[in-house]
Amino acid sequence: SRDLKDGVRNSQTGGYATLATAGVEAYFGRFVAGANVQQPLVQELSGGDSRAKQRLQLHVTVLL
């Protein structure tokens, strides 16, 4: 079953989160650079013992 380790229930797993995401991308020939930020709106993670924070993601992509 889910959330079991060695037959014992682990309350430090599972949960859900809903995040709002906004971002931008810029194209430079064969290269793409972008960034986005994610803000948790609603969350219940690991029985309330864990909290998601705001996230910033950056990326660079080479188009083949």
Residue, then its C-alpha position, 0 to 999 in steps of 0.5 A: s500500500r502507499d505510504l508504508k515502509d517496512g509495513v509501518r505507515n509513514s505520515q511524512t509522505g503524500g499531500y498536495a499543492t497548488l501553485a500559481t506560475a508566471g514566466v517569460e521566454a526570449y528567443f535569440g536565434r537558436f537559443v531560448a532563455g527564460a524564467n518563471v516564478q511559482q507561488p504556493l497558493v494551497q498546500e498540505l504536504s507531509g501531514g503539515d510538517s513540510r511547506a513549499k516556498q516560492r520558487l524561481q526557475l531559470h533555463v537556457t535551451v539550444l534549438l537543434 
